[in-house]
Amino acid sequence: MYIGLDLGTSGLKGILMDEGQRVLAEATAPLSVERPFEGWSEQDPASWISAAEAVLGQLAAKGLGAVKGIGLSGHMHGATVLGADDAVLRPCILWNDSRSHLEAAALDARPEFRAISGNIVFPGFTAPKLDWLRKHEPALWDKVAKVLLPKDYLRLWLTGEHVSEMSDAAGTAWLDTGKRDWSDALLSACGLSRAQMPRLVEGSEVSGHLRGDLASRFGLPAGVVVAGGGGDNAASGVGVGVVRAGEAFVSLGTSGVLFAANDGYQPDPATAVHTFCHALPNTWHQMGVILAATDALNWYGRFVGQDAATLTGELGGLQAPGKTVFLPYLGGERTPLNSAAIRGAFTGLEHVTDRAAGTRAVLEGVTFAFRNCRDALAATGTKIENLLAVGGGSRSDYWLRAIATALDCPVSLPVAGDFGGAFGAARLALMAATGAGAEVATLPQISREVLPDPALKDAFDAGYARFTAAQTAIRSLA
């Protein structure tokens, strides 16, 4: 059996999987986020350990004596800083913390960062967070012995080892993403050295072994391997089987992701596409990232006093986009705008705009933001031949039809099941324990395929043109 642990922002999830990749049990534990000041988002790493203890305790009720491997997935970019004794020096600064936007801009202005990392230095990345600490918390800065990403702090607890893997490390802005190794030049630019970084492994490799006291406590055998694992999106890619060129998934979660696997390294930072290592050797992936996907629909639901499921249930069949346009930039945007300052808007409001028209505009706005991402990926040479839909928003048939039509690409919906980060982490654990490779990361069984509506293609093209015009206009107000 194999365990997958996925450290999310709002909770930690664990699954128990057998050799046939059937999920035998799952468990969750909640987590909270602290926001002491505007733009700040922090979490106490001790809460991750407590959550892991709770999840492993729940899974232990099923019997863990046959477990051979544990895999890890987690939210990316978080800055967990440790002293010489591995004590946590301050709360972890999370991926959605925007305090270091000035530091990010300063680092991004240095040509070596885009040239070596293959990416824009976004405010959410780890490097500008450490630069912020150096400037604003100098006494703490002097004590920093190790910098770990969130899931890798869990690994330290599990194994006693300071280790990360390529997919998560690529989101720090310190990795030479093409060479799959830390860049001494980028670390030095932030006043850091390789000695303060964890050792790197591939996601499907062994990173260490479970500590004996934890094995005894939770009923696991001695010598259980802990796989490198993956950042949350890369692990989800392994979970849903998107590990080969041409394969992609669109994730309709709180944020939105258009994720495509690549068999080569093809960065283009100017597109604001994320080009990262995948969780498997000699494989990379690209992502277009939207900061508000279902979050935008939930915001609109609060605005009009109705829940999202009711709003989407009122819509009926797919309609041509109307004059009302929604820009989903409630907290800035990554792809393709790279702006923490831009904010959302409704345009084209008129007397006939009712609640349903507003709902359609919100779904269309996020859909057109995904089309932005598709175009940005295409500009780097990435082709999408097989698109899967995952996440809570994929329950909306209207939304799936809108995406298929706007992107002019069939969208496949997997059968019911969890193919997310925890499942991908368990698959990586299987690989690390047995020596298996990408062949075990198969695509899921498909329940149905949603086809583009050719009768509405021109209308969606026109709607996208209105969206991009509104996008251009609103940027001057940021």
C-alpha atoms as one frame of an Amber mdcrd trajectory, in Angstrom:
protein
   0.000   0.000   0.000   1.004   3.624  -0.510   0.122   6.872   1.244  -0.283
  10.229  -0.472  -0.308  13.412   1.621  -1.425  16.686   0.033  -0.800  19.840
   2.068  -3.360  22.406   0.922  -3.833  25.957   2.131  -7.108  25.142   3.898
  -6.425  21.539   4.886  -4.249  18.459   4.635  -5.589  15.406   2.836  -4.253
  11.874   2.965  -5.199   8.805   0.966  -4.295   5.131   1.242  -3.864   3.411
  -2.133  -3.238  -0.234  -2.958  -0.927  -1.679  -5.630  -3.777  -1.584  -8.164
  -4.148   2.179  -7.518  -7.508   1.774  -5.808  -8.138   4.295  -3.055  -8.826
   2.328   0.141  -9.274   5.211   2.590  -8.928   8.950   2.870  -8.698  11.439
   5.709  -8.541  15.205   6.081  -7.610  17.778   8.707  -8.422  21.506   8.466
  -5.900  24.357   8.448  -6.366  28.080   8.924  -4.606  31.068   7.378  -3.575
  34.164   9.320  -3.791  37.601   7.688  -2.286  40.028  10.223  -1.979  42.892
   7.706  -3.387  43.736   4.297  -1.708  41.624   1.630  -0.214  39.209   4.169
  -1.021  35.490   4.248   0.761  33.251   6.735   0.499  29.808   8.302   2.139
  28.212  11.327   4.198  25.189  10.178   3.413  23.496  13.495  -0.194  23.277
  12.309   0.981  21.172   9.326   2.527  18.650  11.701  -0.621  18.526  13.818
  -2.705  18.010  10.675  -0.390  15.243   9.454  -0.613  13.527  12.833  -4.403
  13.691  12.656  -4.532  12.355   9.075  -2.086   9.517   9.714  -3.994   8.658
  12.871  -7.226   8.364  10.875  -5.579   6.260   8.164  -3.960   4.042  10.805
  -7.417   2.791  11.711  -7.399   0.969   8.353  -4.086  -0.737   9.150  -0.831
   0.519   7.647   1.357  -2.551   8.092   1.657  -3.125   4.330   2.652   0.451
   3.408   5.812   0.621   1.285   5.953   4.303   0.413   4.705   7.805   1.230
   4.446  10.622  -1.307   4.076  14.340  -0.679   2.243  17.127  -2.487   1.804
  20.677  -1.304   1.037  24.297  -2.025   4.015  25.939  -3.682   6.178  29.026
  -3.144   5.798  29.238   0.657   8.846  30.476   2.597   9.515  28.332   5.673
  12.702  29.571   7.336  14.588  27.490   9.891  17.425  28.219  12.297  20.517
  26.097  12.838  18.564  23.756  15.128  15.744  23.342  12.554  13.467  25.497
  14.700  10.946  27.538  12.700  11.917  31.209  12.916   8.568  32.743  11.905
   5.228  31.798  10.330   5.475  30.591   6.738   4.760  33.289   4.141   2.290
  31.654   1.750   1.897  31.625  -2.027  -0.944  34.184  -1.972   0.954  36.734
   0.141   1.628  39.886  -1.881   3.799  41.947   0.489   6.949  41.372  -1.580
   5.704  42.870  -4.850   8.411  45.548  -4.842  11.131  42.973  -4.206   9.693
  40.772  -6.973   9.801  43.640  -9.456  13.399  44.441  -8.501  14.526  40.827
  -8.944  12.593  40.456 -12.195  14.379  43.529 -13.554  17.648  41.595 -13.317
  18.013  39.713 -16.638  19.568  36.614 -15.065  16.357  35.637 -13.276  14.242
  35.142 -16.398  17.205  33.758 -18.323  18.059  31.063 -15.763  14.745  30.289
 -14.062  12.682  30.549 -17.264  10.011  32.548 -15.464   8.935  35.995 -14.405
   9.661  36.583 -10.715   6.097  36.820  -9.413   5.347  38.304  -5.963   4.036
  34.911  -4.876   7.351  33.150  -5.521   9.765  32.317  -2.718  12.782  34.431
  -3.702  11.135  37.867  -3.252   9.757  36.735   0.119  13.302  36.107   1.352
  14.396  39.449  -0.042  11.566  41.048   1.934  12.763  39.279   5.085  16.307
  40.506   4.500  15.088  44.112   4.347  12.351  44.107   6.966  13.377  41.466
   9.521  17.201  41.681   9.525  17.672  40.123  12.977  15.723  37.061  11.842
  17.512  37.024   8.491  20.852  36.568  10.195  19.577  33.318  11.766  18.308
  31.647   8.566  20.085  28.299   8.138  17.597  26.546   5.817  14.719  27.596
   3.576  12.120  24.905   2.962   8.935  24.781   0.930   5.825  23.787   2.906
   5.587  20.108   1.929   9.336  19.778   2.483   8.941  20.856   6.096   6.544
  17.912   6.428   9.270  15.753   4.891  11.743  17.001   7.512   9.334  15.825
  10.211   8.800  12.478   8.482  12.431  11.699   7.626  14.768  14.142   9.360
  16.109  15.118   5.910  16.274  18.555   4.230  15.133  17.604   0.714  13.027
  19.138  -2.044  12.232  18.063  -5.602  12.310  19.710  -8.984   8.684  20.752
  -9.545   8.356  22.654  -6.261  11.881  24.055  -6.399  11.126  25.514  -9.838
   8.604  27.850  -8.185  11.192  29.533  -5.974  12.949  31.557  -8.737  16.265
  30.043  -7.556  16.269  26.945  -9.779  18.043  26.598 -13.096  14.914  25.016
 -14.537  16.591  23.677 -17.669  19.466  22.055 -15.749  17.208  20.961 -12.840
  19.625  22.276 -10.217  19.932  25.240  -7.856  21.470  28.310  -9.465  24.314
  29.732  -7.409  23.986  33.029  -9.285  20.288  33.458  -8.423  20.813  32.434
  -4.802  23.704  34.874  -4.471  21.523  37.672  -5.867  19.280  37.145  -2.823
  22.117  36.889  -0.324  21.778  33.122   0.001  23.913  30.083  -0.726  23.393
  26.493  -1.785  24.132  25.432   1.814  20.841  27.033   2.880  18.862  25.052
   0.306  17.578  21.481   0.624  19.088  18.650  -1.397  17.217  18.029  -4.674
  15.740  14.763  -5.994  13.234  13.902  -8.717   9.635  13.521  -7.589   9.627
   9.781  -8.259  12.895   9.163  -6.402  13.491   8.196  -2.785  14.130  11.292
  -0.655  14.529   9.497   2.662  12.937   6.934   4.930  10.251   7.277   7.583
  11.628   7.836  11.065  11.406   4.755  13.239   9.461   6.450  16.028   6.768
   7.595  13.588   6.577   4.143  11.988   6.003   2.589  15.417   3.494   5.254
  16.423   1.251   4.822  13.375   1.776   1.108  12.741   3.925   1.298   9.603
   6.767  -1.128   8.877  10.395  -0.103   9.181  12.120   1.382   6.158   9.114
   2.985   4.441  10.442   5.208   1.625   9.342   8.807   1.258   9.202   9.921
  -2.375  10.301  13.311  -3.609   6.687  14.119  -4.444   5.600  17.269  -6.226
   4.220  20.744  -6.016   0.441  20.658  -5.907  -0.154  21.190  -9.630   2.607
  18.822 -10.752   1.329  16.163  -8.337  -2.182  16.703  -9.682  -0.759  16.267
 -13.181   0.635  12.887 -12.124  -2.679  12.057 -10.450  -4.742  12.791 -13.535
  -2.184  11.249 -15.910  -1.061  14.466 -17.610   2.620  13.564 -17.901   3.170
  13.389 -21.691   3.402  16.128 -24.324  -0.009  17.023 -25.776  -1.860  16.173
 -22.559  -3.397  18.952 -20.456  -5.948  19.660 -17.774  -7.996  22.685 -16.864
  -8.551  23.048 -13.134 -11.651  24.938 -12.009 -10.811  25.397  -8.363 -10.580
  28.499  -6.187  -7.919  29.589  -8.632  -7.746  28.329 -12.192  -4.941  26.488
 -13.938  -4.407  25.427 -17.532  -1.670  22.808 -17.149   0.168  21.137 -20.035
   2.933  18.533 -19.947   6.058  18.955 -22.082   8.840  16.547 -23.023  11.298
  19.440 -23.393  12.174  22.759 -21.797  10.593  25.660 -23.733  10.374  28.776
 -21.555   8.986  32.136 -22.651   8.756  34.394 -19.574   7.260  37.295 -21.522
   4.004  35.329 -21.886   3.655  35.124 -18.052   3.332  31.359 -18.469   4.914
  29.328 -15.669   7.500  26.898 -17.074   8.436  24.434 -14.326   9.992  21.002
 -13.996   7.410  18.236 -13.785   7.503  15.721 -10.943   8.984  13.087 -13.271
  12.530  13.014 -14.698  13.263  14.711 -18.040   9.764  16.191 -18.142   8.589
  19.779 -17.736   5.193  21.410 -17.574   3.688  24.785 -18.296   0.827  26.543
 -16.557  -1.315  29.508 -17.252  -2.616  30.631 -13.860  -5.826  32.537 -13.075
  -6.035  33.787  -9.483  -9.861  33.709  -9.271 -11.870  30.920 -10.945 -14.607
  29.435  -8.738 -13.556  32.173  -6.312 -15.011  34.675  -8.794 -18.315  32.794
  -8.960 -18.464  32.518  -5.162 -17.785  36.251  -4.889 -20.652  36.984  -7.283
 -22.874  34.641  -5.280 -22.194  36.625  -2.107 -22.793  39.835  -4.033 -26.270
  38.757  -5.182 -27.130  36.677  -2.121 -27.223  33.237  -3.715 -24.973  30.174
  -3.682 -22.934  29.215  -6.738 -24.748  25.924  -7.385 -28.103  27.696  -7.560
 -26.726  30.375  -9.859 -25.310  27.899 -12.372 -28.441  25.744 -12.107 -30.560
  28.671 -13.344 -28.779  28.968 -16.678 -30.113  26.190 -18.884 -28.397  25.652
 -22.242 -25.295  27.477 -23.447 -26.017  30.946 -24.839 -24.038  33.401 -26.920
 -22.099  35.873 -24.754 -23.990  39.109 -24.188 -22.726  42.673 -23.994 -21.927
  42.362 -20.283 -18.264  41.483 -19.745 -16.657  40.406 -16.467 -12.935  40.713
 -15.778 -12.115  38.226 -12.987  -9.193  40.130 -11.450 -10.450  40.288  -7.871
  -6.943  40.099  -6.428  -4.645  40.746  -9.367  -3.748  38.318 -12.136  -0.835
  36.181 -13.269  -1.218  34.900 -16.851  -0.952  36.886 -19.057  -1.024  40.194
 -17.150   1.513  39.687 -14.345  -0.129  42.356 -12.204  -0.808  42.364  -8.478
  -2.502  45.748  -8.772  -5.114  45.161 -11.487  -8.687  44.678 -10.257 -11.835
  43.218 -11.761 -14.775  44.935 -13.385 -18.148  44.516 -15.032 -18.554  46.412
 -18.290 -21.478  46.636 -20.665 -24.114  46.689 -17.920 -27.570  47.715 -19.135
 -31.194  47.762 -17.947 -31.795  44.183 -19.091 -28.793  42.804 -17.198 -30.290
  40.487 -14.592 -28.811  37.984 -12.150 -28.582  35.205 -14.751 -26.847  37.528
 -17.215 -24.361  38.391 -14.484 -23.736  34.699 -13.790 -23.106  34.017 -17.469
 -20.735  36.994 -17.635 -18.732  35.689 -14.663 -18.438  32.187 -16.165 -17.535
  33.678 -19.552 -14.964  36.006 -17.977 -13.101  33.122 -16.347 -13.479  31.102
 -19.547 -11.936  33.892 -21.618  -9.118  34.163 -19.049  -8.432  30.468 -19.772
  -8.377  31.331 -23.478  -5.746  33.960 -22.621  -3.752  31.150 -20.997  -4.259
  28.816 -23.976  -2.942  31.495 -26.336   0.027  32.182 -24.058   0.951  28.482
 -23.962   0.557  28.245 -27.735   3.004  31.144 -28.141   5.706  28.929 -26.591
   4.954  26.072 -28.984   2.808  24.015 -26.603  -0.037  22.127 -28.280  -3.014
  20.731 -26.388  -4.402  17.540 -27.896  -6.243  16.107 -24.888  -7.905  18.399
 -22.310  -9.333  17.080 -19.031 -11.498  19.121 -16.654 -11.034  18.783 -12.900
 -12.018  20.759  -9.814 -15.296  21.826  -8.279 -16.281  24.092 -11.157 -16.252
  21.114 -13.543 -19.634  20.114 -12.079 -21.172  22.954 -14.115 -22.167  21.656
 -17.533 -22.680  25.240 -18.717 -19.119  26.160 -17.798 -17.643  23.092 -19.508
 -19.551  23.852 -22.710 -18.397  27.464 -22.593 -14.751  26.380 -22.182 -14.974
  23.810 -24.982 -16.520  26.388 -27.326 -14.242  29.308 -26.395 -11.085  27.172
 -26.692 -12.492  25.234 -29.692 -11.344  22.033 -28.011 -13.263  19.011 -26.664
 -13.178  18.768 -22.865 -13.151  15.322 -21.244 -14.678  14.786 -17.818 -13.193
  11.919 -15.768 -15.394   9.443 -13.965 -16.191  10.337 -10.378 -13.104  10.073
  -8.229 -10.221  11.990  -6.731  -7.328  12.398  -9.149  -5.740  15.338  -7.341
  -2.534  16.006  -5.467  -2.914  13.277  -2.846  -3.508  10.616  -5.512  -0.558
  11.897  -7.539   1.606  11.809  -4.406   0.592   8.190  -3.788   1.509   7.347
  -7.402   4.921   8.957  -6.871   5.319   6.877  -3.705   4.595   3.741  -5.758
   7.251   4.786  -8.276   9.851   5.484  -5.585   9.194   2.207  -3.784   9.084
  -0.053  -6.857  11.191   1.699  -9.506   8.173   2.146 -11.784   7.956   5.185
 -14.033   5.486   7.326 -15.963   3.662   4.244 -17.255   1.747   3.990 -13.960
   0.446   7.564 -14.356  -2.371   6.602 -16.707  -5.211   8.863 -17.767  -8.479
   8.273 -15.894 -11.541   6.630 -17.352 -13.658   9.272 -19.064 -17.334   9.576
 -18.203 -18.196  11.916 -21.077 -16.776  14.372 -23.574 -18.090  17.919 -23.946
 -17.783  19.165 -27.525 -17.546  22.758 -28.785 -20.795  24.211 -30.099 -19.994
  25.190 -33.713 -23.130  27.326 -33.928 -21.779  29.575 -31.140 -18.111  29.700
 -32.174 -18.349  33.096 -33.870 -20.344  34.525 -30.948 -17.699  33.351 -28.468
 -14.944  34.768 -30.672 -16.770  38.114 -30.618 -17.235  37.832 -26.842 -13.516
  37.199 -26.444 -12.754  40.294 -28.507 -14.933  42.368 -26.132 -13.163  40.753
 -23.176  -9.679  41.622 -24.463 -10.767  45.177 -25.285 -12.106  45.625 -21.735
  -8.902  44.039 -20.390  -6.790  46.591 -22.261  -8.936  49.465 -21.029  -8.954
  48.424 -17.381  -5.163  48.074 -17.188  -4.818  51.867 -17.280  -6.815  52.054
 -14.023  -4.565  49.643 -12.058
